[in-house]
Amino acid sequence: MSEPKARSRPIISITIGPKSDGDREDFQRALSDLVQNDPTATVTPAPVEGQAVIGGMSGLHLEAICDRILSEYKIQISDAVPEVIYLEAIRRSAEAEGKYIRQTGGSGNYGHCWLRIEPNEPGSGYEFLNAIKSGSVPDKYIESIDQGAQQAAVLGILAGCPLADVKVTLCDGSYHETDSNELAFKFAASIAFKEAARKASPVLLEPMMAVEVTVPEEVTGVIVSDINSRRGRVEGMQQVGDFKFIKAIVPLAEMLWSSRQGRVSYPMYFAGYEPVPPGGRPEDDIAGVPVQRPQSPKAGSGLTAA
């Protein structure tokens, strides 16, 4: 089983809801219609009842969705601030054991498994393999182990963000004739996955945007300085007549923060995920942008960040 490919995973989200409680039912219907017509958008329940988290490929993408809700469905929605969707990843393979043993009255709960996790190819999502050949874990519990590992991957281990592109292999385990059940193995797999992930050099990832801009040669230094101030890096410059064509890579979080401060916005498109540098964890509010922690594994392109 696998999660959506990286190119279909949203990189930015907003939490919105109808301003009027009387529009809740129509709001949910509008979201359902929009998702059916736009496979690149995602909708998940928000912590606040009646609201929803909308995931998209760019600020323009989310803006278009909100405009449709207003113009086509005549629903007034609450204002929302775009949030970057961060991910987690592991950088090496690791193994760990998971045991869940509980005795409750007469019946017990017993689940035991060994999992190996390793980085998967970028964009390949979650993958589960069963390498047991001895029957140490009956086939009827394999799916529960897979589910437990998937649920642990969704929650991550660093900042509560989904752990992306990971291969999980069930190596070994054991069971009890009377006390083993699906739930016990699901818990055991979750325990094993989290422990292995902690040993696998986990890292927090942020979406990066490729910026391309053509400017008069005399302001090239100003633009390069601005890109550097956003934790960006210039990838190349080319002379085009009296202008400079500049290509750079900049964190999406910095582009959002800068747009809120009224600074210039550059044409850009999604370029991939990169590790958040030391001291730049989003919970430290380095970029001034809150972390969005989606409830399920959920990048795309756009011309503007907000």
Secondary structure per residue as TSV (DSSP state, phi and psi in degrees):
chain	resnum	aa	ss	phi	psi
A	1	M	-	360.0	142.9
A	2	S	-	-139.6	159.8
A	3	E	-	-91.7	172.2
A	4	P	-	-58.5	150.4
A	5	K	-	-64.3	158.3
A	6	A	G	-59.4	-34.0
A	7	R	G	-70.3	-13.5
A	8	S	G	-109.0	8.0
A	9	R	S	-93.4	123.9
A	10	P	-	-58.5	148.9
A	11	I	S	-114.2	-6.1
A	12	I	E	-148.8	148.9
A	13	S	E	-145.6	164.5
A	14	I	E	-138.9	151.5
A	15	T	E	-108.7	118.9
A	16	I	E	-132.8	164.1
A	17	G	-	-160.9	164.1
A	18	P	B	-71.5	142.2
A	19	K	S	-69.3	-28.9
A	20	S	S	-106.7	131.9
A	21	D	G	-61.4	-25.8
A	22	G	G	-69.4	-14.0
A	23	D	G	-97.5	5.5
A	24	R	H	-59.7	-45.1
A	25	E	H	-65.6	-43.3
A	26	D	H	-66.0	-34.1
A	27	F	H	-63.1	-45.4
A	28	Q	H	-64.7	-37.3
A	29	R	H	-66.5	-40.0
A	30	A	H	-62.8	-43.2
A	31	L	H	-62.5	-40.7
A	32	S	H	-62.7	-42.9
A	33	D	H	-65.2	-42.1
A	34	L	H	-64.6	-41.8
A	35	V	H	-67.5	-37.2
A	36	Q	H	-64.1	-35.0
A	37	N	H	-89.9	-10.2
A	38	D	-	-136.2	89.8
A	39	P	T	-66.4	-12.4
A	40	T	T	-85.7	-9.2
A	41	A	-	-97.1	150.1
A	42	T	E	-128.1	151.3
A	43	V	E	-133.6	125.9
A	44	T	E	-132.7	152.1
A	45	P	E	-62.4	143.5
A	46	A	-	-94.5	159.8
A	47	P	S	-57.6	-32.5
A	48	V	S	-86.3	127.5
A	49	E	T	-58.4	135.0
A	50	G	T	92.7	-13.7
A	51	Q	-	-101.2	166.5
A	52	A	E	-143.4	150.4
A	53	V	E	-97.6	118.4
A	54	I	E	-102.2	124.2
A	55	G	E	-104.3	139.4
A	56	G	E	-146.8	-178.9
A	57	M	S	-92.6	-12.0
A	58	S	S	-168.7	169.7
A	59	G	H	-62.8	-38.6
A	60	L	H	-62.8	-38.4
A	61	H	H	-60.6	-47.1
A	62	L	H	-66.8	-38.6
A	63	E	H	-61.8	-40.1
A	64	A	H	-64.8	-38.6
A	65	I	H	-63.5	-45.5
A	66	C	H	-64.3	-38.6
A	67	D	H	-63.4	-37.8
A	68	R	H	-67.7	-40.2
A	69	I	H	-60.4	-38.9
A	70	L	H	-74.5	-46.9
A	71	S	H	-81.6	-40.0
A	72	E	H	-87.7	-34.4
A	73	Y	H	-108.3	-3.1
A	74	K	-	56.1	40.0
A	75	I	-	-112.1	122.3
A	76	Q	-	-78.6	125.9
A	77	I	B	-115.8	157.7
A	78	S	-	-69.0	151.4
A	79	D	-	-67.3	149.4
A	80	A	-	-143.0	149.8
A	81	V	-	-105.0	124.9
A	82	P	-	-60.3	142.4
A	83	E	E	-127.6	138.3
A	84	V	E	-73.7	140.0
A	85	I	E	-97.5	112.1
A	86	Y	-	-91.0	159.4
A	87	L	E	-128.8	169.0
A	88	E	E	-122.1	157.4
A	89	A	E	-150.6	162.6
A	90	I	E	-111.0	152.9
A	91	R	S	-111.5	-4.9
A	92	R	S	-153.5	170.6
A	93	S	-	-85.4	154.2
A	94	A	E	-158.9	155.6
A	95	E	E	-122.3	152.9
A	96	A	E	-157.4	156.3
A	97	E	E	-102.8	141.0
A	98	G	E	-125.9	125.8
A	99	K	E	-126.2	134.1
A	100	Y	E	-129.0	106.7
A	101	I	E	-128.2	116.0
A	102	R	E	-136.7	142.2
A	103	Q	E	-117.8	116.1
A	104	T	E	-122.6	95.9
A	105	G	T	67.6	-127.3
A	106	G	T	-74.9	-45.4
A	107	S	E	-93.2	155.3
A	108	G	E	-121.1	179.0
A	109	N	E	-131.5	124.1
A	110	Y	E	-137.7	120.1
A	111	G	E	-141.5	137.1
A	112	H	E	-150.1	127.5
A	113	C	E	-152.5	155.5
A	114	W	E	-112.4	126.8
A	115	L	E	-119.5	143.2
A	116	R	E	-114.7	128.7
A	117	I	E	-117.9	148.5
A	118	E	E	-152.3	155.7
A	119	P	E	-61.8	136.6
A	120	N	-	-98.1	167.3
A	121	E	-	-59.4	138.4
A	122	P	T	-52.4	128.6
A	123	G	T	87.2	-4.4
A	124	S	-	-85.9	-14.2
A	125	G	-	79.2	-153.1
A	126	Y	E	-91.0	138.3
A	127	E	E	-138.9	137.3
A	128	F	E	-122.8	133.5
A	129	L	E	-127.2	140.3
A	130	N	E	-105.4	109.7
A	131	A	-	-101.9	9.0
A	132	I	-	-79.4	128.0
A	133	K	-	-120.1	-8.7
A	134	S	S	-91.5	-7.8
A	135	G	-	78.4	17.6
A	136	S	S	-64.8	-22.5
A	137	V	S	-128.0	118.9
A	138	P	-	-58.0	149.6
A	139	D	G	-57.0	-30.7
A	140	K	G	-67.3	-14.0
A	141	Y	G	-103.1	-5.9
A	142	I	H	-63.1	-44.0
A	143	E	H	-62.3	-37.4
A	144	S	H	-64.9	-37.6
A	145	I	H	-64.6	-42.7
A	146	D	H	-59.6	-45.7
A	147	Q	H	-63.2	-41.1
A	148	G	H	-63.7	-40.4
A	149	A	H	-67.1	-41.3
A	150	Q	H	-62.4	-44.1
A	151	Q	H	-63.0	-38.2
A	152	A	H	-66.9	-37.3
A	153	A	H	-65.3	-35.8
A	154	V	H	-62.7	-39.1
A	155	L	H	-82.9	-17.9
A	156	G	-	65.5	-176.3
A	157	I	S	-134.8	-7.3
A	158	L	S	-102.1	-54.2
A	159	A	S	-134.4	17.2
A	160	G	S	75.8	18.9
A	161	C	-	-101.1	150.7
A	162	P	-	-57.2	137.9
A	163	L	B	-90.4	114.1
A	164	A	-	-98.7	156.9
A	165	D	S	52.7	67.3
A	166	V	E	-132.3	138.3
A	167	K	E	-105.3	128.1
A	168	V	E	-115.4	126.9
A	169	T	E	-119.5	125.9
A	170	L	E	-81.9	113.2
A	171	C	E	-96.0	-37.4
A	172	D	E	-165.9	178.0
A	173	G	E	168.0	-172.9
A	174	S	E	-154.2	167.0
A	175	Y	-	-146.1	167.1
A	176	H	-	-116.3	136.1
A	177	E	T	-55.8	-39.6
A	178	T	T	-109.5	-29.3
A	179	D	T	-92.7	-15.8
A	180	S	B	-74.8	144.3
A	181	N	-	-155.3	171.1
A	182	E	H	-60.1	-42.3
A	183	L	H	-65.3	-40.0
A	184	A	H	-62.9	-40.6
A	185	F	H	-71.8	-30.4
A	186	K	H	-65.0	-44.2
A	187	F	H	-64.0	-42.2
A	188	A	H	-62.1	-41.2
A	189	A	H	-65.7	-38.7
A	190	S	H	-63.5	-42.3
A	191	I	H	-62.5	-46.4
A	192	A	H	-64.6	-42.3
A	193	F	H	-62.9	-47.0
A	194	K	H	-62.8	-41.5
A	195	E	H	-66.8	-41.9
A	196	A	H	-65.7	-40.0
A	197	A	H	-63.2	-36.9
A	198	R	H	-63.2	-29.3
A	199	K	T	-91.9	-3.0
A	200	A	S	-102.5	27.7
A	201	S	-	52.9	63.3
A	202	P	E	-68.6	153.2
A	203	V	E	-145.5	147.7
A	204	L	E	-89.8	134.5
A	205	L	E	-113.5	146.3
A	206	E	E	-127.5	147.5
A	207	P	E	-71.6	136.4
A	208	M	E	-111.6	145.0
A	209	M	E	-114.9	136.9
A	210	A	E	-85.9	120.7
A	211	V	E	-104.8	132.9
A	212	E	E	-131.7	122.3
A	213	V	E	-145.4	140.4
A	214	T	E	-111.6	123.0
A	215	V	E	-134.0	158.4
A	216	P	E	-57.8	143.6
A	217	E	G	-58.0	-32.6
A	218	E	G	-70.0	-18.2
A	219	V	G	-105.8	10.1
A	220	T	H	-56.7	-44.3
A	221	G	H	-61.8	-37.4
A	222	V	H	-65.0	-44.2
A	223	I	H	-66.7	-43.4
A	224	V	H	-62.4	-41.3
A	225	S	H	-62.9	-39.9
A	226	D	H	-64.6	-41.9
A	227	I	H	-62.9	-43.8
A	228	N	H	-62.4	-36.7
A	229	S	H	-68.2	-16.6
A	230	R	T	-98.1	20.5
A	231	R	T	64.5	23.2
A	232	G	-	-91.6	171.9
A	233	R	E	-138.7	136.1
A	234	V	E	-78.7	127.2
A	235	E	E	-94.3	-21.9
A	236	G	E	175.7	156.2
A	237	M	E	-136.3	143.7
A	238	Q	E	-137.5	136.2
A	239	Q	E	-79.0	128.6
A	240	V	E	-129.8	90.2
A	241	G	T	65.5	-125.2
A	242	D	T	-91.3	11.4
A	243	F	E	-118.5	162.7
A	244	K	E	-114.0	129.4
A	245	F	E	-97.2	115.6
A	246	I	E	-111.1	131.7
A	247	K	E	-116.8	133.9
A	248	A	E	-148.5	164.8
A	249	I	E	-118.5	126.1
A	250	V	E	-135.9	139.1
A	251	P	E	-61.7	137.7
A	252	L	H	-59.3	-37.2
A	253	A	H	-58.1	-39.8
A	254	E	H	-69.7	-35.0
A	255	M	H	-66.9	-39.3
A	256	L	H	-65.8	-46.6
A	257	W	H	-61.3	-43.2
A	258	S	H	-65.9	-37.6
A	259	S	H	-65.2	-32.0
A	260	R	H	-72.1	-23.2
A	261	Q	T	-89.3	4.4
A	262	G	T	80.7	13.7
A	263	R	-	-80.6	163.9
A	264	V	-	-60.3	143.0
A	265	S	-	-109.7	136.9
A	266	Y	-	-104.6	150.4
A	267	P	-	-61.2	137.6
A	268	M	E	-158.9	165.1
A	269	Y	E	-148.1	158.4
A	270	F	E	-63.7	133.4
A	271	A	E	-117.1	-8.2
A	272	G	E	128.4	-178.0
A	273	Y	E	-107.0	145.2
A	274	E	E	-137.2	155.2
A	275	P	E	-61.5	140.6
A	276	V	-	-69.6	128.6
A	277	P	-	-67.7	157.3
A	278	P	T	-53.4	133.4
A	279	G	T	83.4	-1.3
A	280	G	-	-115.0	23.2
A	281	R	-	-63.8	138.0
A	282	P	G	-62.2	-28.4
A	283	E	G	-70.1	-15.3
A	284	D	G	-81.3	-3.5
A	285	D	T	60.2	33.7
A	286	I	S	-60.1	-43.6
A	287	A	S	-93.0	-3.1
A	288	G	S	73.3	17.7
A	289	V	-	-119.9	125.8
A	290	P	-	-70.6	153.2
A	291	V	E	-80.0	134.2
A	292	Q	E	-99.9	122.9
A	293	R	-	-109.9	92.4
A	294	P	-	-65.3	159.0
A	295	Q	S	-87.7	-7.6
A	296	S	S	-150.5	158.5
A	297	P	-	-56.8	124.9
A	298	K	-	-113.8	360.0
A	299	A	-	360.0	-133.9
A	300	G	-	-179.9	-161.2
A	301	S	-	-140.2	166.9
A	302	G	-	-172.9	171.4
A	303	L	S	-104.4	-14.3
A	304	T	-	-149.6	157.4
A	305	A	-	-87.5	-23.3
A	306	A	-	-143.9	360.0
